Amino acid sequence: MINFKEIEISDKKWIDQLLVTADMRGCHQNFTNIFAWSKIYKYRVAQVNDFLVVKGVMDDSPYYFFPAGTGDIKTVFEVLKQDAVYNGQEFVVAGISPENIAVMKEVFPDNFEYKVIRDNFDYVYLLDKLVTLKGNKLHSKRNYINRFIKVNSDWSFEPISLANLAECWEMNLQWCKLNSHNENRHEIANETCAVRRCFDNFTELGLEGGLIRAEGKVIAFTMGEKLNSDTYVIHIEKAFGEIAGAYQMINREFAAVIQKNYPQLLYVNREEDMGFEGLRKAKLSYHPDKMEEKYWATYFELKELAV
């Protein structure tokens, strides 16, 4: 049995060290996401040898993340399997990539059934394209930005700091009220819980962000951080949908900040669409360079054939 614990902000140091070493590409393999969503998915964490192991619960079904670290991963998988057996549950590994599957097939060649989960795919874009918006495919994005600038001549962009953080939270609450009637209101409530944890721990989490003002009021904001050696991740992006071009502006302006502050980065991971049609349409409209595929793996015992 693994001695899992509730994740605390004080765990960031040791968890980040293991995540940096693993250099993983999925947005869920990130301290902020694990911490922010821990109340919703009941995330617990532990260190097994030199690996971070995460255990969560969805629809009353426990699961594990692919271990993050270096060393003998087969031993870690054996320990995870023992933990599942001890607790009388299926051994399920969630959010795994094709690269993770290749490793798992070496460890347990014939013991996992893999299922693709399209709703969990991350959308990954070339950073330079988000800054320049070049090409016919992104022509409509440039049009929205030009329209925004024409209508909102007094617009401004500024980094998020402790001085304006509360204004962003107030804007977030307004956004939630405006969208509380739609079919995704339960998920919006869960997201609000996760977003609140990001606001409450903005400095401790090492988050960065930017906001757009029009007539002096915050009408859009975004937050993110470096995900791995070549990718930045956007955790939150909100804008008032009735203001044409607001989403496109905050997207472009913050992409430019990322490129300036992290010239070595190539990509931006804008996370998943969770199966929401509107969100999927919006993310696809920026024509991702690639999708970070994710699968669920369920362990089963091979039964020997009777002779």
N, C-alpha and C positions, 0 to 999 in steps of 0.2 A: 504493500500500500504506500502511495506517495503522500507525503505530508504537505498538501496544498494549503495556501494561505490566501486571504483576500489581498488584492493588489492595493498598495498605498503609494503615494507620491514619492516616498522615500525609497521605493524599489527601483526608481528610474535609473539610478547609476549602474547597478549590476545588470539590469535587464538590457539597457542600451549597449553595454559592452558586448553582450552575447549577440544582440541583433546586428551590431556593426560587423562583428566577426563573420556572421552567417551571410550578410549582404543579400537579404531576400527581397523579392520584388512585389509580393502581395501587400496591399495596403493594410491588411489586418495584422501583419507581422511588424507592428509598430507600437511603441509604448503608449503614445497618446490614444490610439484607437482602443487598445486593450483596457487602459485606465478609464477612458470616457464612457465606454459601453459596458463596463464591468457590472453595473447594477442591473442592466437590462438582460444580459446574457449570463450573469452569475459567473463571470470569469474568476478563476483562481490560478495562482501561479506557483511554480516551484523550480528549483534547480536540481537536475539529475546529472551527475558528473559535470561536464562542462556545457550543458545544454539547458536552455529555457524550455520548460514545458508549461503549456496553458490548457486548462480544462474549462469548458463552458457548457451551458445547457440551452437547448432550443426546443420548444414544444415538449418539455419534460424529458427530452432525450439528451443525455450527456455526450460530449465529444471532446476530442483533443485537437490542438494545432500540431502541424508538423514541427518537431523539435528544432530549435534554433541554437546553433553552436558549432563546435568542432570536436572531432574525436570519434570514438567508437559508437556510431549511432545505432548499431544493432542491439547493443546492450540496453540503450535507452528505450527502444521499441519493446524489448522484452519486459522492461519495468512497466511501461504503459499498459501492455497487455495484462500483466499481473494485477495492476490497479483496477482495470476494467473487470476482470474476473472476481477480484476481492469484493467489489461493490455490486456484483450481480448485474452488470450492464454489458451491452454490446461494445466492442472495441471499434470506435468510429474515429477516423481522422478527417478533419474538415479543412477546406480552403487550400487543398494541395495543388501544386502546379505540375505540368508535365515533367519538369526536372525532378520534382519530389517523387513522382510516380516511378521514375527510372531508378531512384535510390531504393524505394520500397520494394521494387521487384527483385532487387539484389538481396535484400534482407529477408523478405518473405515472397519467394517467386510465385507461389500459387495460392496465397491465402487471403488476398484482398479482392473484393469486387469494387470496381470504380464506376462512379456515376458523375457525368458532367453536370454542373450547376450554372447555367447561363446567367441567371439573375445575379450571380456573385462575381462575374467577370469584371475586372478593372479596366477602365478606359485610359489608355496611355498615348500621349501626344508628343510630337516633337516640340520642344520648347520654342525653338526659333519660329516655327509656324504660328504659334499662339501669339508671338510678339508682332510678326510682320503681317500675318493674315494674307499672305500672297496667294495668287492663283484663283481660277474661276470658281473652285469649290467653296471658297470662303468669301466670295464676292458679297453675299448677303450680310455677312458679319460686318464688313467694312461699311456697307450702306446704313446699317443700324447705328454704328458709331458716328458716322457723319450726321445722321439725323439727330442723335442725342446732342452732339456738340452744337448744332444749329439751334435747337430748341432751348438748351440749357447752357447759355453763354457764360454763366458764372460758375460752372462746375469746377470742382477741384478734387485732387487725389491727395491722400496723406497716409502715412504708415499708422497702424494701430499701436497705441501706447497706453499706459495706465491713465493718461490724461483724457483719452477719448473712448476708452473701453466701455464705460457705462452707456454712452450714447449708442454704441453698436448693439448692446444688449437690449436697450429700449426699442431699437429698430427691429431686432429679432422678434421681440414680443409682438410688435405690430404686424410683422409678416405672418406670424403664427395665427393671429386673430383673423387676418384676411384669408388665410388658407384653411381655417379650422372646419369649414363646411365640406371640404372635398372628401373623396372616398379613402384617402390615405391618412385620415386624422389620427388614427391609433399610432401609426408609424411616426407622424409628426410629433406626437406627445413623447414617444420614446427618444426621438432625435433631440427634442428640447432638453430632456434630461442629460443626454450626452453633451450637448452644446454648453449647457450650464456648467458642467465640470471643466470644460475647456476655458470658459470665462473665469471661473473661480481660481484656476490654476495656470493662468496664461503665462506668467513669468516662469514658474517652476517647470512647466512642460517645455519651455524653450520655443514656444510658438511665435510665429511672425504673422503679420497681416496687413491689410490695407483697406481703406474705405473711400467711397465716393460721396461728395456732398453736392447738393444742388439747392440754391437759395439758403445755404448755411446748414441744411439738415442732412443727416446721414440717410442715403437712399440705397446704399449697397455696401457690403463688406465681405471680406474673405479672410481665411486663416489657413496656414499650412506650415510645413517644415521639410527639411531634407529627409528623404525616405531611405535611400541607399547611396551607393557610390556614384550613380549617374542619374538619379531621379529625385524630383521634388514631389511631394504629395499635398493635394489640396483637401483639407478636412471639411471645411465649411465654406459655402458661398451663398449669399442671400442678396436679393435685390427686389425692389418693388416691381412686379411684373407689368403694372399699368404704365410704367415709365419706359417707353420704347428705347432700347439700347443700353439700359442700365446694366443688365447682365453682361453684355458684350464689352462694355467699358471696364467693369471691374476685373473681368477675365484678362483683357489685354494689358491694362495698366499694371496689374500685379505680376503678370508674366514677364513684363519688362523689368520689374524689380528683381525677380528671381534670376533672370539672365545677368543682370548687373552684379548682383551679390554672389552668384554662384556660376561663374563663367565655365566651370568644368562640367556642369550638368547638361545632359542632352534631352531629358524627358520630363514630362509632368504627368503624374498619375492622378486622375480626377475621380478615383474610386469607382464604386459600382452603381448600378441603377436600381437594385433591389427588386427588379421586376415591374417597376412603375412605368407605364407606357409614356407618360409625358417626359419623365426624366431620361428614359432611353432615347426618345426622339431628340431631345436637346443635346445629349452627349454625342449621339451619332452625327448630328448636324455639323460638328467640328471635325469630322472625318479622322478618327483616331489612327495613329500610325500602327498601333497593334493593340490587341486585347490580352490582358493577363488572365489566362484561362485558370479556372478553379474547379476542382473535383472533390467529391466526398468518397472516402474509401471505407468499406465495412469488412471487418475480418471474419473469416469463417474457417473452421477446422476441416482439413481434408480427411475423408473417411476411407480407410483401406478397403479395397475390393476383396470380397470373400473368395477364397481359392476353391 
